[in-house]
């Protein structure tokens, strides 16, 4: 928890300073970008970035106001909304990814060996699988 408490604010601060994008916005753009042209359903995005529906709505409102994402109707489910990334959003995401990944390397990945990284990844995957199956 101590490492998390020190690392995440530092990564967030650097990202904000260099791209005017906070980590939650970056995370939303990441998942929206990875979803491709069809976009991602709001409910699925909320699950992936661990935000309440109201929190996600406010976040998407801010991203949409900046021209980084747009809302589209979900043709498979009229009650749902899909979020797609705009060209400006792609450019912003790519610039932010370079900053974020450099920070992860500088503060974390460059400080551990490949074997340690594999052990950490394996352990976290096991925990994630347990949490996913636990409901």
C-alpha positions as CSV (number, residue, x, y, z in Angstrom):
1,X,0.0,0.0,0.0
2,X,2.9,2.4,0.7
3,X,4.4,1.8,-2.7
4,X,1.0,2.3,-4.3
5,X,0.4,5.4,-2.3
6,X,3.7,6.9,-3.4
7,X,3.8,5.7,-7.0
8,X,0.3,6.4,-8.3
9,X,0.3,10.1,-7.2
10,X,3.7,10.6,-8.8
11,X,2.6,9.0,-12.1
12,X,-0.6,11.1,-12.0
13,X,1.3,14.3,-11.3
14,X,3.7,13.7,-14.2
15,X,0.9,12.8,-16.6
16,X,-1.1,15.9,-15.7
17,X,2.0,18.2,-16.0
18,X,3.0,16.9,-19.4
19,X,-0.4,16.1,-21.0
20,X,-3.1,17.8,-18.9
21,X,-4.7,14.3,-18.5
22,X,-5.2,12.6,-15.1
23,X,-4.7,8.8,-14.6
24,X,-8.4,8.0,-14.6
25,X,-8.9,9.9,-17.9
26,X,-5.8,8.1,-19.3
27,X,-7.3,4.7,-18.2
28,X,-10.6,5.5,-19.8
29,X,-8.8,6.5,-23.1
30,X,-6.7,3.4,-22.9
31,X,-9.7,1.1,-22.7
32,X,-11.7,3.1,-25.3
33,X,-8.7,3.1,-27.7
34,X,-8.2,-0.7,-27.2
35,X,-11.9,-1.3,-28.0
36,X,-11.3,-0.1,-31.6
37,X,-13.8,1.5,-33.9
38,X,-16.8,-0.1,-32.4
39,X,-16.0,1.5,-29.0
40,X,-16.8,0.3,-25.6
41,X,-20.1,0.2,-23.6
42,X,-20.3,2.7,-20.7
43,X,-21.0,-0.2,-18.3
44,X,-18.0,-2.2,-19.4
45,X,-15.8,0.9,-19.2
46,X,-17.0,1.6,-15.7
47,X,-16.1,-2.0,-14.7
48,X,-12.6,-1.7,-16.2
49,X,-11.6,1.5,-14.6
50,X,-13.4,0.9,-11.4
51,X,-15.7,3.9,-11.3
52,X,-19.4,4.3,-10.4
53,X,-21.8,5.0,-13.2
54,X,-22.1,8.6,-12.1
55,X,-18.4,9.0,-11.8
56,X,-17.9,7.6,-15.2
57,X,-20.6,9.8,-16.7
58,X,-18.8,12.9,-15.3
59,X,-15.4,11.6,-16.6
60,X,-16.8,10.9,-20.1
61,X,-18.5,14.4,-20.0
62,X,-15.1,16.0,-19.4
63,X,-13.4,13.9,-22.1
64,X,-16.2,14.6,-24.6
65,X,-16.0,18.3,-23.8
66,X,-12.3,18.2,-24.8
67,X,-13.1,16.4,-28.0
68,X,-11.3,13.2,-27.0
69,X,-14.2,10.8,-27.1
70,X,-17.8,10.7,-28.4
71,X,-20.9,8.9,-27.3
72,X,-22.8,6.7,-29.8
73,X,-25.9,4.6,-29.4
74,X,-25.4,0.9,-29.0
75,X,-27.2,-0.7,-31.9
76,X,-27.3,-4.0,-30.2
77,X,-28.9,-2.6,-27.0
78,X,-30.9,0.7,-27.3
79,X,-30.6,1.3,-23.5
80,X,-26.8,1.3,-23.8
81,X,-24.3,3.9,-24.9
82,X,-20.9,3.2,-26.5
83,X,-17.9,5.5,-26.2
84,X,-15.4,5.8,-29.1
85,X,-12.1,7.7,-29.2
86,X,-11.8,10.6,-31.6
87,X,-8.7,11.3,-33.7
88,X,-7.7,14.0,-31.1
89,X,-8.3,11.4,-28.4
90,X,-5.9,9.0,-30.2
91,X,-3.2,11.6,-30.4
92,X,-3.7,12.6,-26.8
93,X,-3.7,9.0,-25.7
94,X,-0.5,8.2,-27.6
95,X,1.3,11.2,-26.1
96,X,0.1,10.3,-22.6
97,X,1.1,6.6,-23.1
98,X,4.6,7.6,-23.8
99,X,4.7,9.7,-20.6
100,X,3.0,7.1,-18.5
101,X,5.1,4.2,-19.7
102,X,8.3,6.1,-19.2
103,X,7.2,6.8,-15.6
104,X,6.3,3.1,-15.0
105,X,9.8,2.2,-16.3
106,X,11.6,4.8,-14.3
107,X,9.9,4.2,-10.9
108,X,9.1,0.5,-11.2
109,X,10.1,-1.7,-14.1
110,X,13.7,-0.5,-14.2
111,X,14.0,-1.3,-10.5
112,X,13.2,-5.1,-10.7
113,X,14.7,-8.0,-12.6
114,X,12.8,-9.9,-15.3
115,X,12.4,-12.8,-13.0
116,X,10.9,-10.6,-10.3
117,X,8.6,-9.1,-12.8
118,X,7.4,-12.5,-13.9
119,X,6.8,-13.5,-10.2
120,X,4.8,-10.3,-9.6
121,X,2.8,-10.8,-12.8
122,X,2.0,-14.4,-11.9
123,X,1.0,-13.6,-8.4
124,X,-1.2,-10.7,-9.4
125,X,-2.9,-12.7,-12.2
126,X,-3.7,-15.4,-9.6
127,X,-5.2,-12.7,-7.3
128,X,-7.2,-11.2,-10.2
129,X,-8.6,-14.6,-11.2
130,X,-9.7,-15.2,-7.6
131,X,-11.3,-11.8,-7.4
132,X,-13.1,-12.3,-10.7
133,X,-14.4,-15.7,-9.7
134,X,-15.4,-14.5,-6.2
135,X,-17.9,-12.1,-7.7
